[in-house]
Amino acid sequence: MEIPDLEAHVKQILTTRLGMADAEITPDSRLVDDLGMDSLDAVELAIATERQFGLSISDEQVAKLVTVGDIMKLVQHLTEEGRGPA
């Protein structure tokens, strides 16, 4: 299932959480190295993503996220598994 404007939704979560401009965030942006996220930011990101998309994201899945694109792939994967919006 394709989620309309998935990239825009993920960017909105990140801009809200990190206080960055939308233009600074690309799918290739690295969460720690480029966006300066720390472990607390990662937890907040997971919670916001779960709420936005109606998903359940494990700590192990969060730990594997390196880029913004990884977040989008995870949301898409969980949605296809039936763990997200239908």
C-alpha positions as CSV (number, residue, x, y, z in Angstrom):
1,M,0.0,0.0,0.0
2,E,1.3,3.4,-0.9
3,I,0.9,6.1,1.7
4,P,0.2,9.5,0.0
5,D,2.9,12.1,0.8
6,L,4.8,9.7,3.0
7,E,8.0,11.8,2.7
8,A,6.1,15.0,3.6
9,H,4.6,13.4,6.7
10,V,8.0,12.1,7.9
11,K,9.6,15.5,7.2
12,Q,6.8,17.2,9.2
13,I,7.5,14.9,12.2
14,L,11.2,15.7,12.0
15,T,10.9,19.4,11.6
16,T,8.5,19.6,14.5
17,R,10.8,17.4,16.7
18,L,14.1,18.9,15.7
19,G,13.2,22.5,14.8
20,M,14.9,22.2,11.4
21,A,13.8,23.6,8.1
22,D,12.0,21.2,5.7
23,A,14.6,21.9,3.0
24,E,17.4,20.6,5.3
25,I,15.9,17.2,5.4
26,T,16.2,14.7,2.6
27,P,15.7,10.9,2.4
28,D,19.5,10.6,2.5
29,S,19.9,12.7,5.6
30,R,21.5,10.7,8.4
31,L,19.6,11.0,11.6
32,V,22.6,11.3,13.9
33,D,25.3,12.7,11.7
34,D,23.3,15.1,9.6
35,L,20.3,16.0,11.8
36,G,22.0,15.7,15.2
37,M,19.5,13.3,16.7
38,D,20.3,11.6,20.0
39,S,18.6,8.6,21.8
40,L,15.9,10.8,23.3
41,D,15.1,12.3,19.9
42,A,14.9,8.7,18.5
43,V,12.3,7.7,21.1
44,E,10.3,10.8,20.4
45,L,10.5,10.2,16.7
46,A,9.3,6.6,17.1
47,I,6.3,7.8,19.3
48,A,5.4,10.5,16.8
49,T,5.6,8.2,13.9
50,E,3.5,5.5,15.7
51,R,0.8,8.2,16.3
52,Q,0.9,9.7,12.9
53,F,0.7,6.4,11.0
54,G,-1.1,4.1,13.6
55,L,1.9,1.8,13.8
56,S,3.8,-0.2,16.4
57,I,7.5,0.3,16.2
58,S,9.9,-1.8,18.3
59,D,13.0,-0.5,20.0
60,E,15.0,-2.9,17.8
61,Q,13.5,-1.3,14.6
62,V,14.3,2.2,16.0
63,A,17.9,1.2,16.6
64,K,18.3,0.2,13.0
65,L,17.2,3.6,11.6
66,V,20.1,5.5,10.0
67,T,18.5,7.8,7.5
68,V,15.2,9.6,6.9
69,G,14.7,7.1,4.0
70,D,15.0,4.3,6.5
71,I,12.0,5.7,8.4
72,M,10.0,5.9,5.2
73,K,10.9,2.3,4.3
74,L,10.0,1.1,7.8
75,V,6.6,2.9,7.7
76,Q,5.9,1.4,4.2
77,H,7.0,-2.1,5.4
78,L,4.8,-2.1,8.6
79,T,1.9,-0.8,6.6
80,E,2.2,-3.6,4.1
81,E,2.5,-6.1,6.9
82,G,-0.9,-4.9,8.1
83,R,0.5,-3.2,11.2
84,G,-0.5,0.2,10.1
85,P,-3.4,2.1,8.4
86,A,-5.4,0.1,5.9
